[in-house]
Amino acid sequence: MVIWLVGLSGSGKSTVGHALYRAWKAEERHTVYLDGDVIRNIFRHEAPSAYTLEERKRNADRICELCLVLDSQGINVVCAILSAFEISREWNRRQYSKYFEAYIKVPMEVLRRRDVKGLYEAASRGEMKNVVGIDLPFEEPRQPDFVFENTRDQSDFSDIADELLKSAKAKIG
């Protein structure tokens, strides 16, 4: 099964993803965690040109394909990725043996306040381009299986991870 965590930068995907991975890994040994930023680093896809809409789609396609390889070998995947493209999420639904989509939804004012990477501030000053949610579109998931409105500042998401995993297992089995 692939659990796909979707959300804008600063939404909490990585933090929730790590908590979800720990909970699932404790139950099922064949579980891995993939993070969009880590995959981008592995593929050395970091130049400023790598953040255009076209290059973001290329990176998303790589991650989708990587998850397919793991899924086809019976490995559970927690994938935390911005996932700006509904077409990618539709592809996931058709390709993976079991797919569960969780949207970590956060209002832009909260994201701007958090701004861990400084993206939103730099974009608002005109120092950075190609920021999803600012000058690049973000297609909100049309039919997520789970929505977590993460407006609180917290560091422990084990309760959300447990709820998310329980929902995924109930829906998919």
C-alpha positions as CSV (number, residue, x, y, z in Angstrom):
1,M,0.0,0.0,0.0
2,V,1.1,3.6,-0.7
3,I,0.0,6.3,1.6
4,W,0.6,9.6,-0.2
5,L,0.9,12.7,2.0
6,V,0.0,15.9,0.0
7,G,0.5,19.5,1.1
8,L,2.2,22.8,0.5
9,S,5.7,23.6,1.9
10,G,5.4,24.0,5.7
11,S,2.2,22.0,6.0
12,G,3.8,19.3,8.2
13,K,4.1,16.5,5.6
14,S,7.5,15.4,6.7
15,T,6.7,15.5,10.4
16,V,3.4,13.6,10.0
17,G,5.2,11.3,7.5
18,H,7.9,10.3,10.0
19,A,5.3,9.7,12.7
20,L,3.2,7.6,10.3
21,Y,6.3,5.6,9.1
22,R,7.3,4.8,12.7
23,A,3.8,3.6,13.6
24,W,3.4,1.5,10.4
25,K,7.0,0.1,10.5
26,A,6.3,-1.1,14.1
27,E,3.4,-3.2,12.7
28,E,4.8,-4.1,9.3
29,R,8.5,-4.5,8.7
30,H,8.4,-4.0,4.9
31,T,7.6,-0.3,5.1
32,V,9.7,2.6,3.8
33,Y,9.5,6.4,4.0
34,L,10.1,8.7,1.0
35,D,10.3,12.4,1.3
36,G,10.1,14.7,-1.8
37,D,13.0,16.9,-0.6
38,V,15.2,13.9,0.0
39,I,14.4,12.4,-3.4
40,R,15.2,15.8,-5.0
41,N,18.6,15.7,-3.4
42,I,19.3,12.1,-4.4
43,F,18.6,13.0,-8.1
44,R,20.5,16.2,-7.7
45,H,17.5,18.1,-8.9
46,E,18.2,21.3,-7.0
47,A,19.2,24.0,-9.4
48,P,16.9,27.0,-9.6
49,S,15.6,25.7,-13.0
50,A,14.5,22.5,-11.2
51,Y,11.7,24.4,-9.6
52,T,9.8,25.3,-12.7
53,L,6.4,23.8,-13.3
54,E,7.8,21.4,-15.9
55,E,10.7,20.3,-13.7
56,R,8.5,19.9,-10.7
57,K,6.3,17.5,-12.8
58,R,9.4,15.6,-13.9
59,N,10.5,15.1,-10.3
60,A,6.9,14.1,-9.3
61,D,6.8,11.5,-12.1
62,R,10.1,10.0,-10.8
63,I,8.7,9.8,-7.3
64,C,5.5,8.2,-8.5
65,E,7.5,5.6,-10.5
66,L,9.7,4.9,-7.5
67,C,6.7,4.2,-5.4
68,L,5.3,1.9,-8.1
69,V,8.5,-0.2,-8.0
70,L,8.3,-0.5,-4.2
71,D,4.6,-1.2,-4.3
72,S,5.0,-3.9,-6.9
73,Q,7.5,-5.7,-4.6
74,G,5.0,-5.7,-1.7
75,I,6.7,-2.9,0.2
76,N,4.5,-0.3,2.0
77,V,5.4,3.3,1.2
78,V,4.7,6.5,3.1
79,C,5.5,9.2,0.6
80,A,5.5,12.9,1.7
81,I,5.5,15.1,-1.3
82,L,4.1,18.5,-2.3
83,S,2.2,16.7,-5.1
84,A,1.0,19.8,-6.9
85,F,-0.5,17.9,-9.8
86,E,-3.9,16.2,-9.7
87,I,-2.9,14.2,-12.8
88,S,-0.1,12.5,-10.8
89,R,-2.5,11.6,-8.0
90,E,-4.9,10.1,-10.6
91,W,-2.1,8.1,-12.0
92,N,-1.3,6.8,-8.5
93,R,-4.9,5.6,-8.1
94,R,-4.7,3.6,-11.3
95,Q,-1.2,2.1,-10.8
96,Y,-0.7,1.2,-7.1
97,S,-2.1,-2.0,-5.7
98,K,-3.6,0.0,-2.8
99,Y,-3.5,3.8,-2.6
100,F,-4.5,6.1,0.3
101,E,-4.3,9.9,-0.2
102,A,-4.0,12.2,2.8
103,Y,-4.1,16.0,2.4
104,I,-2.5,18.1,5.0
105,K,-4.4,21.3,4.5
106,V,-3.0,24.5,6.0
107,P,-4.2,28.1,5.2
108,M,-1.6,30.3,3.5
109,E,-1.5,32.7,6.4
110,V,-0.4,29.9,8.7
111,L,2.2,28.7,6.1
112,R,3.6,32.2,5.8
113,R,3.9,32.4,9.6
114,R,5.7,29.1,9.8
115,D,7.8,29.5,6.7
116,V,10.5,27.1,7.9
117,K,12.4,27.2,4.6
118,G,11.9,31.0,4.1
119,L,10.2,30.3,0.7
120,Y,7.1,32.4,1.2
121,E,9.0,35.4,2.6
122,A,11.6,35.3,-0.3
123,A,8.8,35.0,-2.8
124,S,6.8,37.9,-1.3
125,R,10.0,40.1,-1.6
126,G,10.4,39.0,-5.2
127,E,13.7,37.2,-4.5
128,M,12.4,33.8,-5.4
129,K,10.3,32.5,-8.2
130,N,8.5,29.2,-8.8
131,V,7.0,28.8,-5.4
132,V,4.0,26.6,-5.4
133,G,1.0,28.3,-3.8
134,I,2.5,31.8,-4.7
135,D,3.4,32.1,-8.4
136,L,2.9,28.4,-9.3
137,P,-0.5,26.7,-9.0
138,F,-1.3,24.1,-6.4
139,E,-4.1,21.8,-7.4
140,E,-5.8,20.8,-4.2
141,P,-6.7,17.1,-4.1
142,R,-10.2,16.5,-5.4
143,Q,-10.9,13.4,-3.5
144,P,-8.5,12.8,-0.7
145,D,-9.2,9.9,1.6
146,F,-8.2,11.8,4.7
147,V,-7.9,15.5,5.4
148,F,-5.9,16.9,8.3
149,E,-6.3,20.6,8.9
150,N,-2.9,21.4,10.5
151,T,-3.3,24.8,11.9
152,R,-1.7,24.1,15.3
153,D,2.0,24.5,15.9
154,Q,3.1,21.2,17.4
155,S,5.9,18.7,17.0
156,D,4.3,15.4,18.0
157,F,1.9,14.0,15.4
158,S,1.7,10.4,16.7
159,D,-2.1,10.8,17.4
160,I,-2.7,12.0,13.8
161,A,-0.4,9.2,12.4
162,D,-2.3,6.6,14.3
163,E,-5.7,8.0,13.1
164,L,-4.4,8.2,9.5
165,L,-3.1,4.6,9.6
166,K,-6.3,3.3,11.1
167,S,-8.3,5.1,8.4
168,A,-6.1,3.7,5.6
169,K,-6.4,0.2,6.9
170,A,-10.1,0.5,7.3
171,K,-10.6,1.8,3.8
172,I,-8.1,-0.4,2.0
173,G,-7.7,-3.4,4.2
